[in-house]
Amino acid sequence: MNNRPKKKIWNGNVRDAALSILMEINNNQAYSNLLLHRTIEKYGIEAKDRGLLTELTYGTLQHRMTLDYYLEPFVRGKLDGWVRELLRLSIYQIVYLTKIPPHAVVHEAVEIAKRRGHKRIAPTVNGILRSILRSGVRPLDDLQDGVTKTAIETSHPEWLIKRWTAQFGEEETTIMAHENNQPPVMTVRVNAVKTTPEEVASLLESEGIEVRKGEVVPECIVTTNGNPANTEVYKKGLVTIQDESSMLPVLALDVAPGMKVLDMCAAPGGKTTHIAEKMNDDGEVFAHDIHDHKLALIEANAKRLGLTSIQTKSGDSRKLTDLYAPASFDRILVDAPCSGLGVIRRKPEIKYNKTEADFAGLTSIQSELLETARELIKPDGLIVYSTCTVEHSENKGMVDRFLEKHPDMEKVPLPQLKENKKLAMDDDMLQVLPQHFGSDGFFVAAFRKK
């Protein structure tokens, strides 16, 4: 094994690194969580700097529209994209991070401007930021109550606030938009094939990780400090890092040992391995994904967890009737590709990158996946449809259209979820919003042939 330290090829400036990440997200629509992780790994950024880098990246991204509102009165003329991003990054620190002296923020921004731009950029950055320090930012209370104010103060596009207001009402929408700017909690799922929640809690605490029980899933543990991925508990395959809401579809699937189960959109394998664990690794779990390179993630997770019942295959899951005979499976999970509007806390860029036009293409794919599942499920089998979004057209709207098209299918209550009083069921369907128990937004429904 090569134990040589990683070669440092960054300049040691956390703010400069954050600026580079933000520019990559803006220019190439990269995912913030993946880019942040890659940056930390690539440059061997030390633990003491990781927290600040994460805070600067997510904070600036989450509050982008609010920061632009603060910046607007101080800007004359057009700014290059990287300069505007540098100013957003700096204003975020001045307004939201009380432990960093404002004069230090200005000094650092000017130094970055000198390194990255021509000689006239640094004075511009210096002048704008010093004006903000003298005058302060304009209050959000200057905005008239309504969609525009909610959009700016929570940094969500107006079209999204309008759409959510129509679906959930003004109060619920405002709460959800604010909740999306809160840091997500870290949760792990206990591998029931190997251990118990009580044992894992004890082992994590012995490694310095503080824990508490999950809100709704028995095998879920919330960690309140540290990174469970760096623990022996994780390396030994006793847990999987997974959001608690994301565990709910497999509970709804109600699997048992010996079953033949299909996971149609499986990567990176969190739900696939959960299925295998719920079956006590006894039976067959077929994990499909359209992206061939992602199958390695499923296989690596299964190996780490000690699960042998999982088989992976790539290809378009809408065409699985070419591979399997009709009525082949006892259970089918359709965790469909979606707009991802339930995971904005983890990927803030989603709220800026999505448009209303995206929904039509997504609902078409979701519908085709359900059509295939209908062909492949056994007469007494169960299909679970889930998404990590809060969008009506992809959730309840999709269920209604599917049932209208297929009178032979019926919606099934979710007994595994219905008993939990913290889960708000509506017409035998579950829509989790981020504010319900501090988890991701998620939707779950189940079908069976009549």
C-alpha positions as CSV (number, residue, x, y, z in Angstrom):
1,M,0.0,0.0,0.0
2,N,1.2,3.5,-0.9
3,N,1.3,5.5,2.4
4,R,3.0,8.6,0.9
5,P,1.1,11.8,1.7
6,K,-1.0,13.3,-1.1
7,K,0.8,16.0,-3.1
8,K,-0.7,19.4,-2.4
9,I,-1.3,21.2,-5.6
10,W,-3.7,23.9,-4.4
11,N,-2.6,27.3,-3.1
12,G,-3.9,26.7,0.5
13,N,-6.6,29.4,0.2
14,V,-10.0,28.0,1.2
15,R,-11.9,31.0,-0.2
16,D,-10.1,30.6,-3.6
17,A,-11.1,26.9,-3.6
18,A,-14.7,27.8,-2.8
19,L,-14.7,30.3,-5.6
20,S,-13.4,27.7,-8.1
21,I,-16.1,25.2,-7.0
22,L,-18.9,27.9,-7.3
23,M,-17.7,28.8,-10.8
24,E,-17.7,25.2,-11.9
25,I,-21.2,24.8,-10.6
26,N,-22.4,27.9,-12.5
27,N,-20.6,27.2,-15.7
28,N,-21.0,23.5,-16.1
29,Q,-24.1,22.7,-13.9
30,A,-21.9,20.4,-11.8
31,Y,-23.3,18.9,-8.6
32,S,-22.1,20.7,-5.5
33,N,-21.8,17.7,-3.3
34,L,-19.7,15.7,-5.8
35,L,-17.5,18.7,-6.7
36,L,-16.9,19.5,-3.0
37,H,-15.9,15.9,-2.2
38,R,-13.7,15.7,-5.3
39,T,-11.9,18.9,-4.4
40,I,-11.3,17.8,-0.8
41,E,-9.9,14.4,-2.0
42,K,-7.9,15.8,-5.0
43,Y,-6.0,18.4,-3.0
44,G,-5.9,16.6,0.3
45,I,-7.6,19.5,2.1
46,E,-7.1,19.1,5.9
47,A,-9.9,18.5,8.3
48,K,-9.6,22.0,9.8
49,D,-10.3,23.6,6.4
50,R,-13.0,21.3,5.2
51,G,-15.7,22.8,7.4
52,L,-15.1,26.3,6.2
53,L,-14.9,25.2,2.6
54,T,-18.2,23.4,2.9
55,E,-19.8,26.3,4.7
56,L,-18.6,28.9,2.1
57,T,-19.6,26.7,-0.9
58,Y,-23.1,25.7,0.3
59,G,-23.9,29.0,2.1
60,T,-23.1,31.1,-1.0
61,L,-24.9,28.8,-3.3
62,Q,-28.0,28.5,-1.0
63,H,-28.4,32.3,-0.6
64,R,-27.4,33.3,-4.1
65,M,-30.5,35.4,-4.9
66,T,-30.5,37.0,-1.5
67,L,-26.8,38.0,-1.9
68,D,-27.6,39.5,-5.3
69,Y,-30.4,41.5,-3.7
70,Y,-27.8,42.8,-1.2
71,L,-25.2,43.5,-3.9
72,E,-27.4,45.2,-6.5
73,P,-27.4,48.8,-5.1
74,F,-23.6,48.9,-5.1
75,V,-22.9,47.7,-8.6
76,R,-22.5,50.1,-11.6
77,G,-22.1,48.4,-15.0
78,K,-21.5,44.8,-15.8
79,L,-19.4,42.4,-13.8
80,D,-17.6,39.3,-15.1
81,G,-19.1,36.1,-13.8
82,W,-16.2,35.2,-11.5
83,V,-16.1,38.7,-10.0
84,R,-19.8,38.6,-9.2
85,E,-19.3,35.2,-7.6
86,L,-16.4,36.5,-5.6
87,L,-18.6,39.4,-4.3
88,R,-21.4,36.9,-3.4
89,L,-18.9,34.8,-1.5
90,S,-17.6,37.8,0.4
91,I,-21.0,39.2,1.2
92,Y,-22.1,35.8,2.5
93,Q,-19.2,35.9,5.0
94,I,-20.0,39.5,6.0
95,V,-23.7,38.9,6.5
96,Y,-24.0,35.3,7.7
97,L,-20.6,34.4,9.3
98,T,-20.1,36.4,12.5
99,K,-16.8,34.8,13.5
100,I,-14.9,36.2,10.4
101,P,-13.9,39.9,10.8
102,P,-15.3,41.9,7.8
103,H,-12.0,43.6,7.1
104,A,-10.4,40.2,6.8
105,V,-13.1,39.2,4.2
106,V,-12.4,42.3,2.2
107,H,-8.6,41.9,2.3
108,E,-8.9,38.2,1.1
109,A,-11.3,39.1,-1.7
110,V,-9.0,41.9,-2.9
111,E,-6.0,39.4,-2.9
112,I,-8.0,36.9,-4.9
113,A,-9.1,39.6,-7.4
114,K,-5.4,40.5,-7.9
115,R,-4.4,36.9,-8.6
116,R,-7.3,36.2,-10.9
117,G,-7.9,39.4,-12.8
118,H,-6.4,42.5,-14.4
119,K,-5.2,45.4,-12.3
120,R,-8.5,47.3,-12.3
121,I,-10.6,44.4,-10.9
122,A,-9.1,44.6,-7.4
123,P,-10.0,48.3,-6.8
124,T,-13.5,47.6,-8.0
125,V,-13.9,44.7,-5.6
126,N,-12.4,46.7,-2.8
127,G,-14.7,49.7,-3.4
128,I,-17.9,47.7,-3.6
129,L,-17.2,45.7,-0.4
130,R,-16.0,48.7,1.6
131,S,-19.2,50.6,0.5
132,I,-21.2,47.6,1.8
133,L,-19.3,47.8,5.1
134,R,-20.0,51.5,5.5
135,S,-23.7,51.4,4.4
136,G,-24.8,47.9,5.4
137,V,-27.1,45.8,3.2
138,R,-30.6,46.9,2.5
139,P,-33.2,45.0,4.7
140,L,-35.4,42.3,3.2
141,D,-38.3,44.0,5.0
142,D,-38.2,46.6,2.3
143,L,-39.8,44.0,0.0
144,Q,-43.6,43.8,-0.1
145,D,-45.0,40.5,1.3
146,G,-45.8,38.0,-1.4
147,V,-44.1,35.7,-3.9
148,T,-41.2,38.0,-4.7
149,K,-40.2,38.5,-1.1
150,T,-40.4,34.8,-0.3
151,A,-38.3,34.1,-3.4
152,I,-35.6,36.6,-2.6
153,E,-35.4,36.0,1.2
154,T,-35.2,32.2,0.7
155,S,-33.3,32.3,-2.7
156,H,-35.8,30.2,-4.7
157,P,-36.9,31.2,-8.2
158,E,-40.3,32.9,-8.3
159,W,-41.8,30.3,-10.6
160,L,-41.0,27.6,-8.1
161,I,-42.5,29.6,-5.2
162,K,-45.7,30.1,-7.2
163,R,-45.9,26.5,-8.2
164,W,-45.4,25.3,-4.6
165,T,-47.9,27.8,-3.3
166,A,-50.5,26.4,-5.7
167,Q,-49.8,22.9,-4.5
168,F,-49.1,23.3,-0.7
169,G,-50.4,26.8,0.2
170,E,-48.4,29.9,1.1
171,E,-47.5,29.0,4.7
172,E,-46.2,25.5,3.9
173,T,-44.3,26.8,0.9
174,T,-42.5,29.5,3.0
175,I,-41.6,27.0,5.7
176,M,-40.3,24.6,3.1
177,A,-38.2,27.2,1.2
178,H,-36.6,28.3,4.5
179,E,-36.0,24.7,5.5
180,N,-34.2,24.1,2.2
181,N,-31.5,26.5,3.4
182,Q,-30.8,24.5,6.6
183,P,-27.8,22.1,6.7
184,P,-29.0,18.5,6.2
185,V,-28.6,15.9,9.0
186,M,-26.4,12.8,8.5
187,T,-28.2,9.5,8.9
188,V,-27.0,5.9,8.6
189,R,-29.0,2.7,7.9
190,V,-28.0,-0.3,10.1
191,N,-27.2,-3.5,8.2
192,A,-29.7,-5.9,9.9
193,V,-28.0,-8.9,8.4
194,K,-25.0,-8.2,10.5
195,T,-26.0,-6.3,13.6
196,T,-28.6,-4.2,15.5
197,P,-29.2,-0.5,15.9
198,E,-28.3,-0.7,19.6
199,E,-25.0,-2.3,18.8
200,V,-24.2,0.2,16.1
201,A,-25.1,3.1,18.3
202,S,-22.7,1.8,20.9
203,L,-19.9,1.2,18.4
204,L,-20.2,4.7,16.8
205,E,-20.2,6.3,20.2
206,S,-17.0,4.4,21.1
207,E,-15.5,6.0,17.9
208,G,-16.5,9.5,19.1
209,I,-19.7,9.8,17.0
210,E,-22.7,11.2,18.8
211,V,-25.9,9.5,17.8
212,R,-29.7,9.4,18.3
213,K,-32.5,7.3,17.0
214,G,-34.1,8.1,13.6
215,E,-37.5,9.7,13.5
216,V,-39.5,7.2,11.5
217,V,-37.3,4.2,10.4
218,P,-36.3,1.6,13.0
219,E,-33.0,0.8,11.4
220,C,-32.0,4.5,11.0
221,I,-29.5,6.3,13.3
222,V,-28.9,10.0,13.2
223,T,-25.3,11.1,13.7
224,T,-24.8,14.6,15.0
225,N,-21.0,15.1,14.6
226,G,-18.1,13.7,12.7
227,N,-18.2,11.6,9.5
228,P,-19.5,8.0,9.8
229,A,-17.8,7.1,6.5
230,N,-14.5,7.4,8.3
231,T,-15.4,4.9,11.0
232,E,-14.6,1.2,11.5
233,V,-18.3,0.7,11.8
234,Y,-18.7,1.8,8.2
235,K,-15.7,0.0,6.8
236,K,-16.9,-3.3,8.4
237,G,-20.2,-3.0,6.5
238,L,-22.4,-2.4,9.5
239,V,-24.0,0.7,8.2
240,T,-24.9,2.6,4.9
241,I,-25.0,6.4,4.7
242,Q,-28.5,7.2,3.5
243,D,-31.1,9.8,4.2
244,E,-34.0,8.6,6.4
245,S,-36.7,9.5,3.8
246,S,-34.8,7.5,1.2
247,M,-35.3,4.4,3.4
248,L,-39.1,4.6,3.3
249,P,-39.7,3.1,-0.2
250,V,-38.1,-0.2,0.8
251,L,-40.2,-0.3,4.0
252,A,-43.3,0.1,1.7
253,L,-42.0,-2.7,-0.6
254,D,-42.7,-5.2,2.2
255,V,-40.2,-7.8,1.0
256,A,-39.6,-11.2,2.6
257,P,-36.8,-13.8,2.3
258,G,-36.9,-15.9,-0.9
259,M,-38.5,-13.3,-3.1
260,K,-37.5,-12.2,-6.5
261,V,-37.2,-8.4,-6.5
262,L,-36.4,-5.9,-9.3
263,D,-34.9,-2.4,-8.6
264,M,-35.4,-0.6,-11.9
265,C,-33.3,2.5,-11.2
266,A,-30.8,1.2,-8.7
267,A,-27.5,3.3,-8.7
268,P,-25.8,4.0,-6.4
269,G,-27.4,1.1,-4.6
270,G,-28.7,2.5,-1.3
271,K,-32.2,1.1,-1.8
272,T,-30.9,-2.1,-3.5
273,T,-28.8,-3.1,-0.5
274,H,-31.7,-2.1,1.8
275,I,-33.9,-4.6,-0.1
276,A,-31.3,-7.3,0.3
277,E,-30.9,-6.6,4.0
278,K,-34.7,-6.7,4.5
279,M,-34.7,-10.1,2.8
280,N,-31.9,-11.3,5.1
281,D,-29.9,-11.7,1.9
282,D,-32.1,-14.7,1.0
283,G,-33.6,-14.4,-2.5
284,E,-32.7,-12.6,-5.7
285,V,-32.4,-8.8,-6.1
286,F,-31.9,-7.6,-9.7
287,A,-30.4,-4.1,-9.8
288,H,-30.6,-2.3,-13.1
289,D,-29.4,1.2,-14.1
290,I,-29.0,2.9,-17.4
291,H,-25.5,4.1,-16.5
292,D,-23.1,1.2,-16.8
293,H,-20.3,2.9,-14.9
294,K,-22.6,3.3,-11.8
295,L,-23.0,-0.4,-11.4
296,A,-19.6,-0.6,-9.8
297,L,-20.9,1.5,-7.0
298,I,-23.7,-0.9,-6.3
299,E,-21.3,-3.9,-6.4
300,A,-18.8,-2.2,-4.1
301,N,-21.6,-1.4,-1.6
302,A,-22.9,-4.9,-1.7
303,K,-19.4,-6.3,-1.1
304,R,-18.7,-4.0,1.8
305,L,-22.0,-5.0,3.4
306,G,-21.4,-8.7,2.8
307,L,-24.5,-9.1,0.6
308,T,-24.6,-11.9,-2.1
309,S,-28.2,-11.8,-3.3
310,I,-27.7,-8.8,-5.7
311,Q,-27.2,-9.1,-9.4
312,T,-26.4,-5.9,-11.4
313,K,-27.2,-5.2,-15.1
314,S,-27.0,-2.0,-17.2
315,G,-29.4,-0.8,-19.8
316,D,-32.6,1.1,-20.3
317,S,-35.1,-0.2,-17.7
318,R,-38.0,0.9,-19.9
319,K,-37.0,-2.0,-22.1
320,L,-36.7,-4.8,-19.5
321,T,-39.6,-6.7,-21.1
322,D,-37.0,-7.7,-23.7
323,L,-35.0,-9.3,-20.9
324,Y,-37.6,-10.8,-18.5
325,A,-40.8,-12.7,-19.1
326,P,-44.1,-11.1,-18.0
327,A,-45.1,-11.6,-14.4
328,S,-41.5,-12.4,-13.3
329,F,-41.2,-10.5,-10.0
330,D,-42.7,-10.6,-6.6
331,R,-41.8,-7.0,-5.9
332,I,-40.6,-4.1,-8.1
333,L,-39.2,-0.8,-7.0
334,V,-39.5,2.1,-9.4
335,D,-37.4,4.8,-7.7
336,A,-37.8,7.0,-10.7
337,P,-35.5,9.7,-12.1
338,C,-37.1,13.0,-11.1
339,S,-36.6,16.8,-10.7
340,G,-35.0,16.2,-7.3
341,L,-36.8,19.2,-5.6
342,G,-36.9,17.3,-2.4
343,V,-33.1,17.3,-2.0
344,I,-32.4,21.0,-2.5
345,R,-30.7,21.1,0.9
346,R,-28.0,18.7,-0.3
347,K,-27.9,20.1,-3.9
348,P,-28.8,23.8,-3.7
349,E,-28.0,24.3,-7.4
350,I,-31.1,22.3,-8.3
351,K,-33.4,25.3,-7.6
352,Y,-31.5,27.4,-10.1
353,N,-30.9,24.8,-12.8
354,K,-34.4,23.4,-13.1
355,T,-37.1,24.9,-15.3
356,E,-40.8,24.2,-15.6
357,A,-40.1,22.7,-19.1
358,D,-38.1,19.9,-17.4
359,F,-41.2,18.3,-15.9
360,A,-42.7,17.1,-19.2
361,G,-39.7,15.0,-20.1
362,L,-39.4,13.5,-16.6
363,T,-43.0,12.5,-16.3
364,S,-42.8,10.8,-19.7
365,I,-39.9,8.6,-18.4
366,Q,-41.6,7.9,-15.1
367,S,-44.7,6.8,-17.0
368,E,-42.8,4.4,-19.2
369,L,-41.0,2.9,-16.3
370,L,-44.3,2.2,-14.6
371,E,-45.7,0.6,-17.8
372,T,-42.8,-1.8,-17.8
373,A,-43.2,-2.6,-14.1
374,R,-46.8,-3.4,-14.7
375,E,-45.8,-6.0,-17.3
376,L,-43.2,-7.6,-15.1
377,I,-45.0,-7.8,-11.8
378,K,-46.7,-11.1,-10.7
379,P,-50.5,-11.0,-10.3
380,D,-50.2,-10.8,-6.5
381,G,-47.0,-8.8,-6.5
382,L,-46.4,-5.2,-5.4
383,I,-45.0,-2.2,-7.3
384,V,-43.6,0.7,-5.2
385,Y,-43.2,4.0,-7.0
386,S,-41.0,6.7,-5.3
387,T,-39.3,10.0,-6.1
388,C,-37.1,12.4,-4.2
389,T,-39.2,15.4,-5.3
390,V,-42.2,17.4,-3.9
391,E,-43.6,18.1,-7.4
392,H,-47.3,17.1,-7.8
393,S,-47.1,16.2,-11.5
394,E,-44.4,13.6,-10.8
395,N,-46.0,12.3,-7.6
396,K,-49.8,12.2,-7.0
397,G,-50.4,13.4,-10.6
398,M,-48.4,10.4,-11.9
399,V,-50.3,8.0,-9.7
400,D,-53.6,9.3,-10.9
401,R,-52.7,9.1,-14.6
402,F,-51.4,5.6,-14.2
403,L,-54.5,4.3,-12.5
404,E,-56.8,6.1,-14.9
405,K,-54.9,4.4,-17.8
406,H,-55.0,0.9,-16.2
407,P,-58.3,0.0,-14.5
408,D,-56.7,-3.4,-13.7
409,M,-54.3,-1.7,-11.2
410,E,-55.2,-0.5,-7.8
411,K,-53.4,1.7,-5.2
412,V,-52.4,-0.2,-2.1
413,P,-52.3,1.2,1.4
414,L,-48.8,1.4,2.9
415,P,-49.2,-0.6,6.1
416,Q,-45.4,-0.5,6.9
417,L,-45.6,3.3,6.9
418,K,-49.3,4.0,7.8
419,E,-48.8,3.0,11.5
420,N,-46.2,5.7,12.1
421,K,-47.9,8.9,13.3
422,K,-45.1,11.1,12.2
423,L,-45.8,10.2,8.5
424,A,-48.7,12.1,7.0
425,M,-50.5,9.8,4.6
426,D,-52.9,11.2,2.1
427,D,-55.2,8.9,0.1
428,D,-52.9,6.0,0.8
429,M,-49.9,7.9,-0.5
430,L,-47.0,9.4,1.4
431,Q,-45.6,12.9,0.6
432,V,-42.7,13.8,2.9
433,L,-41.7,17.5,2.9
434,P,-38.3,18.6,4.3
435,Q,-39.9,20.3,7.3
436,H,-41.8,17.2,8.4
437,F,-38.9,15.6,10.3
438,G,-35.8,17.3,9.0
439,S,-35.3,14.8,6.2
440,D,-35.4,15.0,2.4
441,G,-38.6,15.5,0.5
442,F,-39.9,12.2,-0.8
443,F,-42.9,10.5,-2.3
444,V,-44.1,6.9,-2.0
445,A,-47.1,5.0,-3.5
446,A,-47.8,1.3,-4.1
447,F,-49.7,-0.6,-6.7
448,R,-51.1,-4.1,-7.2
449,K,-53.1,-5.8,-10.0
450,K,-56.7,-6.3,-9.0
